[in-house]
């Protein structure tokens, strides 16, 4: 998976700051959080959203787990944000991954 572009990182950081004006800062995670998602053929078992708003109970659960991760037996996060990259056609990998695969996995995880 390619690394994030500078623009995508900046957008995620901007959104983090805006969200933190209405959500407790401790609940807002910028990247680096492993989110377990339902298994689909040829798709990863975990996603790392650009920004995640966790639930208060996730703080203690992640501390007990010893890492920043939300497992399948935990409630889904309150919000997941994916900053998507432009694509040239609907046959691009970005299109399939960002607009189809991730959406299906997040929906099946109970994230709306």
Residue pairs with C-beta under 8 A, 6 or more apart in sequence:
4 12
4 31
4 50
4 83
5 85
8 50
8 83
8 85
11 50
11 83
12 30
12 31
12 50
12 51
12 81
12 83
13 30
15 50
15 51
15 81
15 83
16 28
16 30
16 51
19 28
19 51
19 53
19 79
20 28
23 53
23 78
26 59
27 53
27 54
27 55
27 56
27 58
27 59
27 78
28 51
28 52
28 53
28 54
29 51
29 52
29 53
29 54
29 68
30 50
30 51
31 48
31 49
31 50
31 51
32 48
32 68
33 48
33 49
33 52
33 54
33 68
33 69
33 70
34 46
34 47
34 48
34 67
34 68
34 69
34 70
35 46
35 47
35 48
35 49
35 52
35 69
35 70
35 77
35 80
35 109
36 45
36 46
36 69
36 70
36 71
36 72
36 109
37 43
37 44
37 45
37 46
37 47
37 72
37 105
37 106
37 108
37 109
38 72
38 105
38 108
38 109
39 45
40 101
40 104
40 105
43 101
43 105
46 69
47 102
47 105
47 106
49 80
49 81
49 82
50 81
50 82
50 83
51 79
51 80
51 81
51 83
52 70
52 77
52 79
52 80
52 81
53 77
53 78
53 79
53 80
54 62
54 70
54 77
54 78
55 75
55 77
55 78
57 74
57 75
58 70
58 74
58 75
58 77
61 70
61 74
62 68
62 69
62 70
65 71
70 76
70 77
72 109
75 110
76 109
76 110
76 111
77 111
79 111
80 106
80 111
82 98
82 102
84 94
84 98
84 99
85 94
85 98
86 94
87 94
87 95
87 98
89 95
